[in-house]
């Protein structure tokens, strides 16, 4: 029987779980990445295409040459427009180009959700500094400034002092520096518990797989430093989150495939932060936490949907899972001790450091600046968190301040 061909956009550590799973499923895998040394190219048997994942025309040419049966990415918004274009041109299962735009551009996303009366924060799209100064006069409370088309908490900053225009301008320039289009979004600061929702949509029907409680650094950058499954919020709130997620997916017209929805529970109720038309980002939520807490392999489901196959699924169990990122400060990473002991503790599934000894590191200012994490499971969410914290406390990280 002829092997089906799956093209995966991105060959970094983020896409590695999909590449490895696709090989395990016996597929012919074409990996696309502009970095010839991408780790995904090292997986035995993959076909390498050294192309930028956002070079739509070049990827489309390669997809036609390989006569692919499906295309996907994992954990990254950047290639989604390419995924959509190839899917449309080759009549493969996937999201439309319009949906890809709405799901990757925060301004377009907000506009689309607003049209369907989906609960979102008050927001303004600004293209230049004059518009920025005009729009911020509409806020009497702290507000958030973020690039319209980036991810991983890059370029996000909270403006606390509304009277300090010099700080506001610095924040605008900071956010704009991370915006590919130069467009910046200004929106009201939402205060309250934050969750993410992992879901799969099949022929227009959205299925909620898991809801994750989030922990962030807080103001000013709001970088995620911990996740716990399942959510420990009250049942009524959980039901509100599920209803909002399904409505948002419908509004953005995510008809087939995975989605990652971020929501904050404000005093006025649950509101959408953003929706990604792909599996969750580089925090191991979909690749590790969901399987540990439900037994559902979301990566495999997403691969099969991309190939146009029929899928069925149900939770195999209900357990807890958690990830915790290490605290850090700016300096040089001198030593890490206690790793062996931490790995032997109950429930520990994975301990990972992304920077080696001697690396110069920063404080946590965005997702890519974090040095490492611990993943654990348990009989419930509380036990998973406890197991994570024990391992973190066992590990000593020595950082020497730069002179």
C-alpha positions in Angstrom: 0.0 0.0 0.0 1.3 3.4 -1.0 2.3 5.6 1.9 0.4 8.9 2.5 2.5 12.0 2.3 2.4 14.6 5.0 4.1 18.0 4.8 5.0 19.6 8.2 5.9 23.2 8.2 8.7 23.8 10.7 11.5 21.6 11.8 12.3 23.1 15.2 11.9 21.5 18.6 8.2 22.7 18.6 7.3 20.6 15.5 9.4 17.6 16.5 6.5 15.7 18.2 4.4 15.9 15.0 7.4 14.8 12.9 8.1 11.8 15.1 4.4 10.9 15.4 3.9 11.0 11.6 6.9 8.7 11.2 5.5 6.3 13.8 2.2 6.2 11.8 4.1 5.0 8.8 3.7 8.2 6.8 6.1 9.7 4.3 7.1 13.0 5.9 8.3 16.2 4.2 9.7 18.7 6.6 10.0 22.4 5.6 12.3 24.8 7.4 14.6 27.6 6.3 17.3 26.4 8.7 19.3 23.6 7.1 20.3 22.5 10.6 16.8 22.2 12.0 16.5 19.4 14.5 13.5 18.0 12.6 15.7 17.2 9.6 17.6 14.8 11.8 14.7 12.4 12.2 15.4 9.3 10.2 13.7 9.0 6.8 12.2 12.6 6.5 12.4 14.4 3.2 14.1 17.8 3.7 12.9 21.0 2.1 15.0 24.0 3.0 12.4 26.7 2.5 11.0 29.4 4.7 7.6 28.3 6.1 6.2 31.7 5.2 7.3 31.6 1.6 3.9 30.6 0.4 4.7 30.2 -3.3 7.9 28.1 -2.7 6.1 25.8 -0.3 3.2 25.4 -2.8 5.6 24.4 -5.5 7.2 21.8 -3.2 3.8 20.5 -2.1 2.8 20.0 -5.7 6.1 18.3 -6.6 5.7 15.8 -3.7 2.0 15.3 -4.3 1.2 15.6 -0.6 -2.0 14.2 1.0 -2.0 16.7 3.9 -0.2 19.7 5.4 0.1 21.0 8.9 2.2 22.8 11.5 2.3 22.6 15.3 2.6 25.3 17.9 3.3 28.3 15.6 1.1 30.9 14.0 3.7 32.0 11.4 3.1 29.2 8.9 -0.7 29.1 9.2 -1.3 31.3 6.1 0.9 28.9 4.1 -0.9 25.9 5.5 -4.2 27.5 4.4 -3.1 28.5 0.9 -1.7 25.1 0.1 -4.8 23.4 1.5 -7.0 25.6 -0.7 -4.9 25.2 -3.8 -4.5 21.4 -3.5 -8.0 20.8 -2.1 -6.7 19.3 1.1 -8.4 19.3 4.5 -7.6 22.5 6.4 -8.6 26.0 7.2 -9.3 28.6 4.6 -7.1 31.6 3.9 -9.7 33.9 5.4 -9.7 31.9 8.6 -5.9 31.8 8.7 -5.8 35.6 8.5 -8.4 36.0 11.3 -6.6 33.5 13.5 -3.1 35.0 13.1 -3.8 38.8 13.1 -5.1 40.0 16.4 -6.8 43.0 14.9 -8.7 40.9 12.3 -9.5 38.3 15.0 -11.0 41.0 17.3 -13.0 42.4 14.4 -14.4 39.0 13.4 -15.3 38.1 17.0 -17.0 41.4 17.5 -19.2 40.8 14.5 -20.6 37.7 16.1 -21.1 39.3 19.6 -18.3 37.2 21.1 -17.1 38.6 24.5 -13.8 40.4 23.9 -12.0 43.3 25.6 -12.4 46.9 24.3 -9.8 47.3 21.6 -8.4 49.6 18.9 -6.2 48.9 15.9 -3.5 51.5 15.4 -1.2 52.0 12.4 0.9 55.0 13.5 1.9 57.0 16.6 -0.8 59.6 16.0 -3.5 57.0 16.0 -2.0 55.5 19.1 -2.1 58.7 21.1 -5.6 59.3 19.9 -6.9 55.9 20.9 -5.3 55.6 24.3 -7.3 58.7 25.4 -10.3 56.3 25.4 -8.9 54.4 28.4 -9.4 55.4 32.0 -7.9 52.1 33.3 -4.6 50.3 32.5 -4.4 48.9 29.0 -2.3 46.4 27.0 -0.3 47.1 23.9 0.7 44.2 21.6 1.8 43.6 18.0 -1.1 42.5 15.8 0.8 39.6 14.2 3.2 37.9 16.6 3.0 35.3 19.3 4.7 33.8 22.4 4.1 37.0 24.5 6.5 38.9 22.2 6.1 42.7 22.2 3.3 42.7 24.8 3.4 45.3 27.6 0.9 46.7 30.1 0.6 50.5 30.5 -0.2 51.2 34.1 0.4 55.0 34.4 -2.1 56.6 32.0 -0.6 60.1 32.5 3.0 59.1 31.5 3.0 59.6 27.7 6.7 59.0 27.4 6.3 55.5 28.8 3.3 54.9 26.6 5.3 55.9 23.5 8.1 53.6 24.6 5.6 50.8 24.9 4.2 51.6 21.4 7.6 51.5 19.8 8.4 48.3 21.7 5.2 46.5 20.4 5.6 47.9 16.9 9.2 46.5 16.7 7.6 43.0 17.0 4.9 43.6 14.4 5.6 42.4 10.9 2.9 44.7 9.5 3.6 47.6 11.7 0.0 47.3 13.1 -0.4 47.4 16.9 -3.5 46.5 19.0 -4.4 48.5 22.1 -6.9 46.9 24.4 -8.3 47.1 27.9 -6.4 45.2 30.6 -8.4 42.2 31.6 -7.9 41.0 35.2 -8.8 37.5 36.4 -7.9 33.8 36.1 -6.6 32.8 32.7 -7.2 29.5 30.9 -6.5 27.9 27.6 -8.8 25.5 25.9 -7.6 22.7 23.6 -10.2 21.6 21.1 -10.7 19.7 17.9 -13.2 20.7 15.2 -14.5 18.1 12.8 -16.8 19.1 10.0 -17.8 22.2 11.9 -18.4 20.6 15.2 -16.0 21.7 18.0 -15.1 19.2 20.7 -13.5 20.4 23.9 -10.6 18.1 24.9 -9.2 19.9 28.0 -9.1 23.3 29.8 -5.8 24.4 31.3 -5.3 26.8 34.2 -2.4 29.3 33.4 0.2 31.0 35.6 2.0 34.1 34.1 4.7 36.5 35.3 2.0 39.2 35.4 2.7 42.8 34.4 4.3 44.0 32.3 5.0 41.1 29.9 2.5 38.3 31.0 4.8 35.4 30.0 3.4 32.0 30.8 5.4 30.2 33.5 3.1 27.3 34.5 0.1 25.3 33.3 -2.2 22.8 35.1 -4.8 20.4 33.9 -7.7 20.0 34.3 -8.9 23.5 35.3 -9.9 23.8 38.9 -12.4 26.6 38.2 -16.1 26.1 39.3 -18.4 24.0 37.0 -20.5 27.0 36.1 -17.4 28.9 34.9 -16.1 25.8 33.0 -19.4 25.6 31.1 -19.2 29.3 30.3 -15.6 28.8 28.9 -16.7 25.8 26.8 -19.7 27.8 25.3 -17.5 30.8 24.5 -14.8 28.6 22.9 -17.3 26.8 20.6 -18.8 30.2 19.6 -15.4 31.7 18.9 -14.3 28.8 16.7 -17.6 29.1 14.8 -17.1 32.9 14.4 -13.6 32.4 13.0 -14.8 29.6 10.8 -12.4 27.0 12.1 -14.2 24.0 10.4 -11.6 21.3 10.6 -8.6 20.8 12.8 -7.2 21.8 16.2 -7.5 25.1 18.0 -6.0 26.7 21.0 -8.2 29.4 22.7 -7.0 31.7 25.5 -9.6 33.2 27.8 -9.6 35.4 30.9 -12.4 35.3 33.5 -13.1 38.9 34.3 -15.6 40.4 36.7 -17.9 40.8 33.7 -17.5 37.1 32.7 -15.2 35.1 30.4 -13.6 37.0 27.5 -11.5 35.9 24.6 -7.8 36.8 24.6 -7.1 35.1 21.3 -7.7 31.9 19.3 -5.0 30.0 17.4 -6.2 27.7 14.6 -3.6 25.1 15.5 -2.4 23.1 18.5 -1.1 25.0 21.6 2.3 26.7 21.5 5.7 25.7 22.8 4.5 24.9 26.4 3.9 21.2 25.9 0.2 21.6 26.5 -1.0 19.5 23.6 2.0 17.3 23.2 2.4 16.3 26.9 -0.2 17.7 29.3 -3.3 16.6 27.3 -2.2 13.0 26.9 -1.1 12.8 30.5 -4.5 14.1 31.8 -6.9 12.5 29.3 -5.1 9.8 27.3 -6.0 11.7 24.1 -3.2 12.0 21.6 -4.0 15.4 20.1 -1.0 15.3 17.8 -2.2 12.1 16.1 -5.7 13.4 15.8 -4.5 16.6 14.1 -2.3 14.6 11.7 -5.2 12.3 10.7 -7.5 15.3 10.2 -4.9 17.0 8.0 -4.9 13.8 5.9 -8.6 13.9 5.5 -9.2 10.8 7.6 -12.2 10.2 9.8 -11.3 10.3 13.5 -13.1 9.3 16.7 -11.8 9.8 20.2 -12.8 9.9 23.8 -10.9 10.4 27.1 -9.3 7.2 28.4 -9.0 8.5 31.9 -9.1 11.7 34.1 -5.9 12.6 35.8 -3.8 15.7 36.5 -0.8 17.1 34.7 1.3 20.2 35.1 4.3 22.1 33.8 6.4 24.6 35.7 9.1 26.8 34.3 12.2 27.7 36.4 12.7 31.1 37.9 15.7 32.9 36.4 17.5 36.3 36.3 19.8 37.9 33.8 23.3 36.6 33.7 25.4 33.6 32.7 24.2 30.1 33.5 27.1 28.6 35.6 25.7 25.4 37.0 22.7 23.1 37.4 22.6 20.5 40.2 20.0 18.1 41.6 18.7 16.9 38.2 19.2 13.2 38.9 17.4 13.4 42.3 14.6 15.4 40.8 14.0 12.9 38.0 13.5 10.1 40.5 10.6 11.9 42.3 7.0 10.6 41.9 5.1 11.7 38.9 8.0 13.4 37.1 7.6 12.9 33.3 10.2 15.3 31.9 12.8 17.9 32.9 14.2 20.0 30.1 16.7 22.8 29.9 16.9 24.7 26.6 20.1 26.6 27.5 23.4 25.0 28.4 26.1 25.8 30.9 27.9 29.0 29.9 24.9 30.5 28.1 24.0 34.1 28.6 20.4 34.3 29.6 17.9 37.0 30.2 15.1 37.5 32.7 11.8 36.1 31.5 10.5 38.7 29.0 8.9 36.3 26.5 8.4 32.6 26.0 11.7 32.0 24.2 13.7 33.5 27.1 12.7 30.7 29.5 15.6 28.4 30.4 13.7 25.2 31.2 10.8 23.4 32.8 9.5 20.3 34.7 6.4 18.3 33.6 4.6 16.0 36.1 1.4 14.1 36.4 -0.7 12.9 39.3 -4.1 11.5 40.3 -5.5 15.0 40.1 -4.4 18.5 39.3 -3.4 19.3 42.9 -1.1 16.2 43.0 0.4 17.1 39.6 1.2 20.6 40.8 2.7 19.3 44.1 4.9 16.8 42.2 6.1 19.6 39.8 7.0 21.9 42.7 8.9 19.2 44.5 11.1 18.7 41.5 11.7 22.4 40.9 12.7 22.8 44.6 15.2 19.9 44.2 17.0 21.6 41.4 19.5 24.4 42.1 20.3 26.8 39.2 23.4 29.0 39.6 23.3 32.2 37.5 26.2 34.7 37.7 25.2 38.3 37.1 26.9 39.9 34.2 29.6 42.5 35.2 
